[in-house]
Amino acid sequence: MFKVYRESKVVDGRMDVCAESKNQRIIIENKVYSGLNGIKPTSNTTQLTTYYNWGKDGKQYNPLCYITVPDKRIQELTNEINKYDPNMINVYEVIKYSEIAKFIKCEKNNGKLKQYKYEYLIDDIIAAFDKLAAMSKEALYAELFYKATL
C-alpha cells in the first residue's frame, strides 16, 4: 500500500507527486511549462538530484523516478538534464503525455477504472493529456507568457 503526497516538501524545493510504501518511494516531476529548477552549477545538479537523494533516504530500494512532459518538450528537457544534471539522465524515466493518455484510455477500455471514485472525469483527463501532448512548443510558451502577464 502506497501513501501519496501531493506537492511534498523536500529539502529546499517541491516535487509534484511522491508516493511511498514501507520500502519504496516513487517520485513524479511534472514539467508542463518549466524547465529544471534548483540548478547548482558548482555541483552540476538540479532539483532532480535533490529529490532522488531524498527518495533514497532511509529506504531499502532506490526511488522510482519519473518526469512527465508534453511530447514537444521531450528533447528540450533531455538536453537540460544532460547539461545541468547528467547523472540523472538514466535515473529518471521521461514519459510523454501522449503515453499517459494512451495508458489511461487502455485502462478505461479494459474496464479497470470503473471503481475509480472520479471515473466520470476520465474522458476529461484523457482530453487534457491529448491536448497538451499535441500542443506545439510555441502554443505552450504563449500560454505561459499569457498566464505570467495576468
Beta strands, then each sheet from edge to edge (+ up, - down):
strand 1: 3-6
strand 2: 9-10
strand 3: 13-14
strand 4: 17-20
strand 5: 25-30
strand 6: 64-69
strand 7: 92-96
sheet 1: 1+ 4- 5+ 6+ 7+
sheet 2: 2+ 3-
end
